[in-house]
Amino acid sequence: MANEIPANTDTSTARTGMPSLPPEVEEVFKEFRTCELSTLTRDGSPVAWPLIPLWRPQEERFVLTTSIGLPRKASNVRRDGRVSLLFSESTASGIENPPTVLVQGDAEIAGEVRASPAGFEDYWERIFRVQPAGKMYGAIALMRYLMGWYYMRLYISVRPRRILWWPDGDPTKAPLKIDYVG
């Protein structure tokens, strides 16, 4: 059973009414290289993929992408927008003893395929920061030509409904949680 957040945790509401996140959870969202996006298949079974997330706190949403060459995630989200993001792998994050964080939320796919980073420059900056080789491949005209399908992306937006976290990543303890309404 999840515990409500401790009394000494700042949960003052932001402009839009979402509670503020504890600093250790914000740090995970900022520093973890990947998370596991879970979607639901046609028969309701969960399936997960590692993705690079970008937390946009001012918009209270995560931005993720998928290539049009790998559309299963988008198909699942279009059919059933209930998703989760699990932040459990802290490799290369620089955080010692981070919490494990689970975000349960509602996902939407932007209507059009994007081949340009316009409007998502912060996302691509994050991609190239955590995968520097990707920047090199994108700088080579032949690679851009051969991998054009990879750069044509569908953008996935995830708005949290509930965030649970296990301090120090210990799953034997009850998680702390914040529920969002709206």
N, C-alpha and C positions, 0 to 999 in steps of 0.2 A: 504494500500500500504506500502510495506516495505521500510525503509530508508537504504541508504548505511551507512556503519560504519562511525562514526564521524571522523573528520580530525585528532583529537589528539589520535586516536587508532593506536597502532603499528601494521601494516600489512606487515611488511617486510617478504619477501618470505623465506621459509625454503629451505633446500637442494633440495627438489624435486619440488619446485615452488608453493606449497600451502601457502597461507597467514598465518601468525601467528594468533592464536586465542587470543581474549581479555582474560585477567587473570580471570575475573569472569565466563566466559564460560568454561575455562579449569578447574576451581575449581568445577563447577557443574559436569563435566565429571568424575572428580576424587572422589568427595565426595558423590554424590547421590547414594543411595542404589540400586535403580531400575530405569528402564525407561520402556516405553510402546513401544514394537516393533509392528508396523503395517505392514501387508502384504496384498496382494490382492488375493481374492478367484478366483475360475474359472470364475465366472460371473463379476469379477472386483470390487466386494464390499470389502471395507477395513475391516479387523478384527485385533484386537490388543491383545497382551499378555504382562503381566509384566515379565521382565527378568532382570538379573544382567549383566550390560555391563562392559567391560574393554576397556578403551581408550588406544590405543598404539600410542602415538603421533609420535614416531620415524618411525612408519610404516604408519601413517596417516590413521588409520582404527580402527574400533571397533571390538571386538571379543565378541560373545555371543555363547551360546550353547543351544541345546535342546536334551532331552533324545530320544532314539529310540522308547520308549514307547509313546511318544507324538509327532508324526512326522508331524503334519499338517503345522507347521511353515516352516519346511524344504520343504515340497511338494509345498507350495505356492511360496517360494523363487526360487525353481528350475524352476517353470513355468514362474514366472515374478519376476525378481530381484529388482524391484523398491520397496523400503521400506522407512519407516520413524521411527525415534526414538524420543519419546517425553519425556523430562526430566521435569516433572511438580510436582512431589511429593518429597518435601524436608525433610520429616520426618527422623530424626536421622542423617541428614547430618552435622549438626552443623553450617550450613550457615544461617545467618539472612538475610531476604529479597533477596533471590537469584533470578536471572532471570529464566524465563521459557525458555527452549531451545528446538527447533525442528531441528532435523537433517534429511535431505532428502538425500537418497543415493542409491547406488547399492550394493546388497548383493550377495554373492556366498556361496555355501556349499562346504566344503572340501569333496573330493570323498569318503573317507573311514570313517567308524565308529571307534571311538577311545574309548578304555577302559582304556587307560593309560593317565596320565596327562603330559607325556613327550612332551616338546615343549610348553606347556601351563601352566607351573607351576605358573606364575604370575596370570593367570585367577583363578586357584584353590585357591591360597592364598587370592585373593579378595573374592571369594565365602565364604571361611571359616571365613574371617574377618567380613563379613556382616551377615552370618548365622552360628554362632559358633556351633550350635547343629549339623549341617551337618558333622562337623569334628568328633564329638563324634560317630555318627552313622557309619561313615566310619571306625572307629577304632574297631568296634565290628564285628568279623568274621561272625557271624550268620546274622547280618544286611546286610553285604556286599553280602552274599549269597542270601538272600531273595530279596534284592534290586539291584541285579546285572544289571538288565535292566536299572536302573536309572543312573548308572555310565557309561553305554555305550552311548557316546555322539556324536552328529553331531555338528561340529563347523561352525558357521556362521560368515562371515567376511563382514563388511559394510564399504564401502568407501564413505565419504560424497561428495555430489554434491553441496549442499547448506546447510548453517546453519543460522537459524533465531533465534533471542532471544528477549525477552520482558524484559527490565530492571525492576527490582523489581517484576517480575512476573505479571505485569499489562497488561492483554489482551486488555484493552481499548485503549492502545497506539499502534502506529505503531511499528512493530518489526524492529530491526536492522538486517542486513544480510551480509553474505559473500558467494559469489558464487565461486565455484571451477571449473576449466576447466582442462581437461587432461584425 
